[in-house]
Amino acid sequence: QAAVHGDSPWAVREASERGCAAGVFSAALEAGLVGAQREQRVAAAALFSGPACEPCASLSKMELVDDVRAAIYASKIICYAQGMQMIKEAALQLGWSVDLAQCTKAWKGSSIRSVFLDRVNLAYRRFPRLPGLAYEPSLAEDLGRLQGPWRAVVR
């Protein structure tokens, strides 16, 4: 029995129905499914030693920390972008009038305490017709700058 909790299963289904990319939600769902298969993971670990981790050897500890921080931030931008795109697509398909800036404001006052929501809110206030969050100029610039370290970390 898979131990999948949270919104990942719903989000993956909803994204699929809306025709939205949802790699972040899919990865979370898959991680939960794989995580629940402890016996198979232990058996596989006995069979496969895995590759030696050579790519990190050329980096200092601080360079690696900086690259991981950059990768986490870039991933956060994409997480929010995918979530906001799902809301936007659902609103279009269902004929709803949804103000994405107001959504972030409502979340900020609830259980989500992310400071990053302020940037998302500003993006949608400045550009209400933004085709996607990653297209907001300062976030697009951030993603361009962070792309190298992000790719190095996930390599």
N, C-alpha and C positions, 0 to 999 in steps of 0.2 A: 504494500500500500504506500503510495507516494505521499510524502509529508509536504504538500504544497499549501502555503498559507498566503494571505494577503490578496492583493488585487491582480496579481500576474495572470492567473487563468482568465479572469474576466477581461482584462485589458488586451490580451492576445486575441481572444474571440472578437471583441469589439473592434479592434484595429483591422482584423481580417475582414469583417463585415463592412467596414467603412473604406477599405482600400488604402489603409495607411501603413507605412513602414513602422514596425514596432520592435526593432531588434533588441532594444534595452529590456522590454517586458518579456520577450521570448527568451532571452538569456537568463533572466531571473527565474522564469518558470523552469527552464531546462536545468539550471543549477539546483533548484529544489528537487526536481525529479531524480537527478543523478545523486544528489546528497542523500536521498532516502534509500539508495541501493548500496548500503554499506558492505554487505557480504560480497557483492560483485566487485566493488572497488578494491577491497582487501585482496581478493583472489587475483585481480588484474595486477595489483602492485607486486605480487609475488612472481608474476610472469615477466613483467617488463621493468627494466631498470630506469628507463627514460634517458633522455639526452643529457650530456654534461652542460651546465649553464655557463657557457663561454662569453656570450655577448656582454654581460655585466662586468666582466673582469677588467675591461679597459676604463670603466668609470670609477671615479672616486665615490666615496659614500655620499658626500653632499651632492654630487652631480646626479646620482641615482635618486636621492630624495627629491631633488628639484624636478627631475623628469617624472617621477611618480605623482608629485603634486600637480604638475602641468597636465598629466594624463587624466587625473581625477577631475580637474576643472573642465577640461574639454569634454569629458564624458558627461559631466553634469549639464553642460549646455545642451548636449544632444538628448539627454533624458528629458529635460524640460521641453525641448523643441518637439520631440515625438509626442509627449503628452498633450501639449497645446495643439498640435496638429490634429490629434484625434478629436479633441473638443471642437475645433474649427470645422472639421469634416462632418461630424455628427450634426452640428448646428446647420450647416448648409443642406445636408440631406434631409433633415427633419423639419426644415423651415423655422428653426428657432432663431431668435435674435440674441446672440451671446456676445457680451463685451468682455474680451479676454483680459483686459486690464482690470476690470471689476472682479473677474474670477480670482486673479492673483491677490487682490485686496481682501477678498473674503477668506481665502486660504490663510493669509498672513494673520488674520484675526482668530484663526481656529487652531488646529493642531500642528500646522506646518510653521516652523520657526526659521526658515531659511532666509538669510540676508540676501541671497541671490534673487529671491522673489521680487525685491525692490527693482533690480535691473530688468527683470521680465516685465514688471508692471510699467516701468518707464518706456521700454521698447514698444509696448502696445499702446501706450498713451501717445507717444510721438508718431508712431506709424500704425494707425488702426487697421490699415489694409495690408499689413505685412504678409507676404506670401508664406512665410515660415519664420520662426524665431531666429534661426541661424542666419537669416538674411539681414537682420538688424546690423547696421554698419559696425558698431563697436564689437558686437559678439562675433561677427564674421571676421573681423580683424584679429580678435583673440584666437579663434579657431585656426586661422592661417598661421599665426605665430606659434601656436601650441602643437601644430600638426607633427613636427619632427619628433619632439620628446614623446608625444602620445604614441606614435608609431613605434618608437624605440622600446617603449615599455611593453606594448602588447605583442611585440615580435616574438 
